[in-house]
Amino acid sequence: MRKSQMPDINDTINYIEFPMLDVVKTKKFYSEAFGWKFTDWGESYISFDGAGVAGGFNGLGEVKPEKPGVLVVLYANNLEKKCEVVMAAGGKIKQAIYSFPGGRRFHFADPNGNELAVWSDK
């Protein structure tokens, strides 16, 4: 693709980075619950692929999950099934499935304590 054909990525979300407490639990959870793949960048940093946006988990220094944080919302075709998969992978449901204008969603905490949500328009 020539540079003139590339989309302008200025001022767009280009990467999401989450705090991480445990690299093994993080990789296990997101690979089982969402099918993400990981690249190790040292002992305390991993990047992920397969989420629809580039990102990583940072376990370096004193970075810890905090509230309120940015709520990243993932999409699932089958919300009930995804909720089951998230729980089976070790996620903790923070808010059960509920309806909102435009769809339904639930919130969960990953093994690091980061809160995310999953929604469906069905």
One Martini backbone bead per residue (centre of mass of N, CA, C, O) as a GRO file, in nm:
protein
  122
    1MET     BB    1   0.095   0.037   0.025
    2ARG     BB    2   0.064   0.351  -0.022
    3LYS     BB    3   0.074   0.630   0.157
    4SER     BB    4  -0.177   0.766   0.010
    5GLN     BB    5  -0.361   0.495   0.093
    6MET     BB    6  -0.339   0.543   0.379
    7PRO     BB    7  -0.468   0.581   0.665
    8ASP     BB    8  -0.541   0.812   0.903
    9ILE     BB    9  -0.403   0.782   1.247
   10ASN     BB   10  -0.453   1.041   1.355
   11ASP     BB   11  -0.627   1.049   1.654
   12THR     BB   12  -0.622   0.742   1.718
   13ILE     BB   13  -0.666   0.437   1.822
   14ASN     BB   14  -0.365   0.220   1.848
   15TYR     BB   15  -0.345   0.139   2.165
   16ILE     BB   16  -0.367  -0.099   2.436
   17GLU     BB   17  -0.296  -0.072   2.795
   18PHE     BB   18  -0.245  -0.295   3.058
   19PRO     BB   19  -0.228  -0.395   3.353
   20MET     BB   20  -0.002  -0.636   3.532
   21LEU     BB   21   0.046  -0.917   3.760
   22ASP     BB   22   0.009  -1.192   3.563
   23VAL     BB   23   0.119  -1.349   3.286
   24VAL     BB   24  -0.005  -1.633   3.294
   25LYS     BB   25  -0.301  -1.559   3.361
   26THR     BB   26  -0.344  -1.366   3.127
   27LYS     BB   27  -0.294  -1.561   2.890
   28LYS     BB   28  -0.498  -1.776   2.969
   29PHE     BB   29  -0.753  -1.608   2.974
   30TYR     BB   30  -0.745  -1.471   2.680
   31SER     BB   31  -0.718  -1.736   2.523
   32GLU     BB   32  -0.978  -1.879   2.631
   33ALA     BB   33  -1.199  -1.643   2.604
   34PHE     BB   34  -1.076  -1.501   2.297
   35GLY     BB   35  -0.810  -1.613   2.129
   36TRP     BB   36  -0.555  -1.486   2.198
   37LYS     BB   37  -0.234  -1.369   2.114
   38PHE     BB   38   0.123  -1.382   2.206
   39THR     BB   39   0.400  -1.155   2.292
   40ASP     BB   40   0.711  -1.155   2.420
   41TRP     BB   41   0.875  -0.868   2.613
   42GLY     BB   42   0.987  -1.023   2.827
   43GLU     BB   43   0.880  -1.073   3.162
   44SER     BB   44   0.658  -0.792   3.175
   45TYR     BB   45   0.570  -0.813   2.856
   46ILE     BB   46   0.270  -0.813   2.648
   47SER     BB   47   0.132  -0.883   2.342
   48PHE     BB   48  -0.163  -0.862   2.128
   49ASP     BB   49  -0.378  -1.071   1.924
   50GLY     BB   50  -0.730  -1.063   1.809
   51ALA     BB   51  -0.898  -0.779   1.910
   52GLY     BB   52  -0.896  -0.537   1.674
   53VAL     BB   53  -0.654  -0.432   1.853
   54ALA     BB   54  -0.379  -0.310   1.970
   55GLY     BB   55  -0.178  -0.459   2.248
   56GLY     BB   56  -0.109  -0.470   2.613
   57PHE     BB   57   0.085  -0.591   2.899
   58ASN     BB   58   0.194  -0.428   3.208
   59GLY     BB   59   0.448  -0.540   3.465
   60LEU     BB   60   0.595  -0.282   3.517
   61GLY     BB   61   0.648  -0.183   3.807
   62GLU     BB   62   0.368   0.010   3.966
   63VAL     BB   63   0.151  -0.097   3.782
   64LYS     BB   64  -0.200  -0.073   3.852
   65PRO     BB   65  -0.505  -0.140   3.890
   66GLU     BB   66  -0.779   0.095   3.848
   67LYS     BB   67  -1.030   0.307   3.987
   68PRO     BB   68  -1.132   0.439   3.743
   69GLY     BB   69  -1.138   0.327   3.417
   70VAL     BB   70  -1.114   0.208   3.126
   71LEU     BB   71  -1.371   0.087   2.917
   72VAL     BB   72  -1.357  -0.211   2.765
   73VAL     BB   73  -1.540  -0.324   2.472
   74LEU     BB   74  -1.666  -0.619   2.373
   75TYR     BB   75  -1.768  -0.859   2.126
   76ALA     BB   76  -2.065  -1.083   2.097
   77ASN     BB   77  -2.283  -1.304   1.955
   78ASN     BB   78  -2.284  -1.482   2.239
   79LEU     BB   79  -2.332  -1.384   2.552
   80GLU     BB   80  -2.378  -1.633   2.728
   81LYS     BB   81  -2.135  -1.796   2.630
   82LYS     BB   82  -1.917  -1.584   2.700
   83CYS     BB   83  -1.971  -1.582   3.001
   84GLU     BB   84  -1.892  -1.875   3.047
   85VAL     BB   85  -1.602  -1.854   2.936
   86VAL     BB   86  -1.499  -1.639   3.130
   87MET     BB   87  -1.545  -1.803   3.388
   88ALA     BB   88  -1.378  -2.059   3.304
   89ALA     BB   89  -1.105  -1.873   3.276
   90GLY     BB   90  -1.138  -1.669   3.557
   91GLY     BB   91  -1.354  -1.475   3.556
   92LYS     BB   92  -1.526  -1.195   3.713
   93ILE     BB   93  -1.837  -1.109   3.775
   94LYS     BB   94  -1.967  -0.773   3.814
   95GLN     BB   95  -2.202  -0.777   3.581
   96ALA     BB   96  -2.465  -0.885   3.473
   97ILE     BB   97  -2.673  -0.928   3.241
   98TYR     BB   98  -2.788  -0.643   3.048
   99SER     BB   99  -2.992  -0.392   2.938
  100PHE     BB  100  -2.971  -0.163   2.658
  101PRO     BB  101  -2.966   0.065   2.433
  102GLY     BB  102  -2.879  -0.170   2.169
  103GLY     BB  103  -2.858  -0.404   2.407
  104ARG     BB  104  -2.616  -0.615   2.573
  105ARG     BB  105  -2.439  -0.677   2.897
  106PHE     BB  106  -2.117  -0.739   3.063
  107HIS     BB  107  -1.908  -0.758   3.352
  108PHE     BB  108  -1.547  -0.798   3.414
  109ALA     BB  109  -1.268  -0.957   3.570
  110ASP     BB  110  -0.955  -1.003   3.554
  111PRO     BB  111  -0.667  -1.130   3.702
  112ASN     BB  112  -0.579  -0.808   3.753
  113GLY     BB  113  -0.868  -0.626   3.784
  114ASN     BB  114  -0.974  -0.563   3.520
  115GLU     BB  115  -1.237  -0.390   3.367
  116LEU     BB  116  -1.480  -0.530   3.151
  117ALA     BB  117  -1.678  -0.571   2.849
  118VAL     BB  118  -1.970  -0.732   2.700
  119TRP     BB  119  -2.144  -0.724   2.385
  120SER     BB  120  -2.481  -0.717   2.231
  121ASP     BB  121  -2.743  -0.669   1.977
  122LYS     BB  122  -2.932  -0.941   2.066
   0.00000   0.00000   0.00000
